[in-house]
Amino acid sequence: MLDINFYMKVDEILKRLDAKEIQDKEQLFDELEKIRSAEPIVYNIETTNRCNMRCKMCPRTTMMTRKIEDIDRETFIKVVDQIRPHNIDEWKEWKAYCETKYGIKEDDEPSENHFFLYIISKVIQLHGYGDPLLDKNMHEYVRILHDRGFYSYFSCNPANINLELTYKMLDVGLDYIKYSIESVDDAIHKTIRGEQSNFSESYKKIQKVLDYKHKNNLHTTIVITMLDLNRANQQEDYKKLMAAFEEMDVYIYLKSEDCQWYRKDFHGTKSIHWSEICKHPWMTMTIKSNGEAAMCMEDYNNEIILGDVHRQSLKEIWDSGEYRQLRRDHIDVKRGIKCNEQCDMKVIGELM
């Protein structure tokens, strides 16, 4: 989830910063602290960092060296029991904000910004640098979230679909599942995501998932995305993907590429999230598969660790000296940290 209250309030600070009403970094730090939530809000829980793909656009493929681990059930429950979903009034205010600022309504057509504003903002994201379909306990985590009133979502590689386990996830209340498809041509797909990927078999499995959903009158939204990798024939391939899923019950869009720094191929973005300043140090917390709290989900090697949920409460981590230092580093535009060298998003200190 996003701290939608912080997200809305920070606009006023940015306006004052632009008008030179905020004069120095200490004042900026204090103003951001005033609107930071007293209680932590979790953006995502990486239930596993296992993955059998070799995606060329993912730093996991060549740079991740941390131990392969799955989160355990007790740790997952411990995290979820310390947070709460957005309430009706908060969501109502957020929808009005999105319509006014971005001109995007909840009932608009699918797009990457609609997805970010109306889905990412409310879900607990269950993926990080791994494929949740390789976690045999995923249906149990979905059930736990559903029982506690949270929306659940994760992104995955459809080549890994296990129909029996997928049906269980739909049965216990999975809200959104996103299948990443890079081409309708299997050979091209493999050049992008590795030999374990494909389109042909994935397409058949997705059709079966949709059939199961409709047969059992289930509410899960099936999301299909293709990454805009700035490659030859990208738009043509996306049109073929759209045609393949035409008139099917799917939410489909072309997604801007994350981590463009990794391939040294920055070709711009249409994403609100990646175009604006990074709000994560004040807005959200990420829990990794080993129970560590990291700066955000993009920290593929867990290099900026802010706490450990096995030893600390989320509140203790959120108010810790480590978190405070991360926030100051964003304001100071500290050199040498991953936020400045291995991320496409700007930190707020760059606006001063």
N, C-alpha and C positions, 0 to 999 in steps of 0.2 A: 504494500500500500504506500501511498504518498501521504505525507502530512499536508492535507489540502488546506488546512488553516494557515500554516506557515507559508505555503506556496502563494496564497492570496495576499497575505499581509506583507510579504517581502517586496511587492510591487511599489508600495509607498516608500520604502527605504531606497529602492533603486531610483525613484523619481527625485528624492531628496539628494541622492548622490550625484545625479546628473545636474541638478540645480546648484551644486556646490554648497548645499546646506550642511552636509556632513563633511567636516574639514580634515579629519585625520583617521588613521586606522583604528585607534583606540575607541573613538566614537562609533565607528562602523561596527566594531566587535560588540560593543555594549548594546547598540540598537538591534543587532541580530539576536543577541542573547535574550533580549526582552520578549521577542516573539517566538522564541524556540519553545516547543512543547515541553512541559514539565515531565511528561511521560514519553518514553521511547515509542517509536512507530517502526515496525519492521517492514522493509521493502521486499526482501526475499529470504527464503531459507533454502540453501543449497543442500538438498537431501543426499546427493551423491556427486562426486566429481569423476565418476567413471564415464568413459566415452570410447566408442569403437570407430569413430569417424576421424578423418584426417583433413579437416576443413582448412583450405588455404588462407582464409581470412580470419582464422582464430589463433590467438597467441598460445592457446593450449597445445596446439600441434607441435610447435618447436621450442617453446619457452617454459612451459609449466613443468616444475620439478617436484612439487609437493607430493606427499604420500596420497595414494588413492584410498579414499575412505567413504563410508556411508554414515549418515547421522543415525543415531539410535532412537527408538521410539520414546524413551523417557526424556531425552534431551529435546526432542521435537515438542512434546507436550509441555515441558517446562517453559519453552519459549512462548508458545501460543497462549498459555495461561497467564502471561504477563502483559498481554496487549488486548486491544478491543477493536471491533469494527467501527467504521464511521456510522454516526446516527443519521436519522432521516433529515433533521434540520441542517446538519453539516453538508449532506449530499445535495439538498435543495439549493443551498447557497453556492456550492461548487458549480452546479449546473448553470446557474444564472451567470456566474463569473465566466465560465467557458464560452457561453453564448455571447456575452458582451465583449470580452477581450479577443477571442479567437474567431468568433462568428461560426462556431461549430456547435450543433445541437446534438442531443443524445440520440435522436432518431434519424440523424443524417446517414448518408451512405458510408460504407467502410472506407477507411483511409488510415495511414499510420498515425496521424495526429488525433483522429477520432479514437483510435485504439488506445493511445497513450492517455488521453484525457478522461475517457469514460470506462476503460477497462483496467489499465495498469494502475490508475489512481485508487481503485477499490479492492484489488485482489491481493492475496498473499502469493507471491511468485515462488514456484517450487523448483526452479532451475538456476544453475549458475554455470560453472565450467564442467558440466557433465550432462548426460542424457537421462532424465528421470525415468524413461522407459526401461532402463537397466536396473532400476531400484524395485525389487520385488515387493516392497512394503508401500508403494506409492498409493495404492487404493486405501490403505489404512490412514495415511496422512490426509488424503482428501476427505475421508469420513470424519476425522477429528476436526478439521476446519469447518466442514458443513455443520456438524453438531454444535459448534460454538458460534455459528452465525457469520463466518467469514466466507468470502468468495475465493475460490481456488483456481489456479491457472499455472500451466507450464508450457514451455516450448520444447520440441523434441524432433528427432529424425524419424520420419514415418517408416523407414526401412526397418526400424526396430520394433514396430508394432507387434505386440503379442495380443491377439484378439481376446483371449480369455481374460487377461488382466485388464485390458482396456474396457471391456464390458463391465467388469467389477467397478472400475473407477466411475463410469457413467452411472451405474446403479446407486452408488453411495453419494452422488451429488456433485461430481466434477462440473465446474461452471464453464471453463474455457480450456481448450487444448489447441495448441498451435503446431501445425506441421510445416516444417521448412522444406520447400521444394525449389531447387535451383534451375531445373530445366525439365522439359518433357522428353528430352533425349537422354537415355541412360548413360551413354558415353560421356556426354558433356557433364552430367550430374557427377559422375565419378571423378572427373578432373577437378571439380570444385570441392566436393566433400569426401572423396576417398572411395576406395573399392567397395566398401561395405554399403555404400549408398546406391539408390536406384530410383527411377520414377515408376516404371511399369508395375512392379509388384506392390509398391507403396500405394499406387492409385487404386488397385484392386482392394487392398486392405481398408483404405479410407472409405470406399464405397460400402464395404461391409459394416464399418463403424456407423456410417450414416443410416444404413438400413436398420441396424439394431436400435439406434436412437429413435427412429420414427416408429418402429414396431412397438416399442415399449413406452412411447410418449415421454421421452426424457428431455431435459432442458439444456443439456450441454451444447455450447456453441463451438462448432468446428471452425478453426481459423486456418487459412492457408496463406503463406507468405512466400515471396521470392525476394531475395536480396538484390538491390541495385548495386552490382559490383563494377559498374562502369565498363562492362565488357562488350565486345562486338555482338551485335544482334540481340542485345538485352531486351529491348522493347518488343521485338518480334517474338522472342521466346516467352515473354510475359503474356502477350496476346494469346499465344497457343495454350498457356496455362489457364487463362481466363476461359477460353473456349472449352477446355477439357472439363471444367467444373461449372459450365453454364447451366443455369436453372437447378443447380444442386443447392442444398441448404447449407451454404458455407459463407463465412466472412472472409473475403479475400482482398489482399492489397499488396502493392509493391513497396518494400521496406528499404529505407536508406541504410547504407552500410555503417555498422558500428566499427570502432577500432581501426579507422582508416590509417592511423599512425603506424600500425603494425605492418601494413603492406607498402607504406610510404607512397600512397596513391590517393591523396586527399582530393576528392572530386566534388566536395560539397554535400550538403544534406538538406532534405526538406522536412526534417524532424524538428518539432518544437523543442523536444528534450535536448537534442544535441546542439541546437542553435543558441539556447539561452545559457546563462551562467549556471554553474553547478551549485545546486542547493543541498546536496546530499549530506554534508557534514552537520547541518542543522535540521534536516528534514526526515531522514530515514536511517535505518540500521540494517546491515546485512549480516546474516549468520551463515557461516560456512559449514561444510560437511563434518569438520572435526570439532564443531562447537565454538570456534573462535568468532569474535565479532570483528569484521574487517571494515575498511574505509568505505567500500561499496563492492558490488558484485564484480566490477571490472578488475579487481585485484586478484588476478589469476593465481599468483603464487603466495597469497596471504603475507605480503611484506609489510603492510601497515596494519598491525593488529592492535585493537583498541580494548580488548578484554576477552574473557572466556566464560561462557554461560555455565560451564560446569562448576565454576568457583564463585561467580558473581551474579547478582541479579542484573536484569537489563537496565534498571534504573541506575545502579552503581556504575555500570559501564558508560551509560549515556552522560553522566555527570563527571566522569573521570578526568584526570589530568591528561591522559592520552587523547581523549576526544577533544578536550580544550585545546591541546597543542595542534591537532589536525585542523581545527577551525582557524586558529591563528596562522597556520601555514598557508591556508587558502587566502587569507587577507594579506599576508606578507608576500604572497607569490614566491614562496620559498623554492629555491632551485634545488634540484637533486631528488625531489620526491616524485613518485609515479604520477601524481595528479597533474604535474606540469610537463612530464616527459613522455608519458605513455597513456595519454587520454586526449580526445579531440575536444573536450568541453573546456570552456574558459573558467577560471576561478575568479571569484568576485573581486579580489584585490587588483585584477587587471583593469578594472573600471576606474580606479583612483589615479 
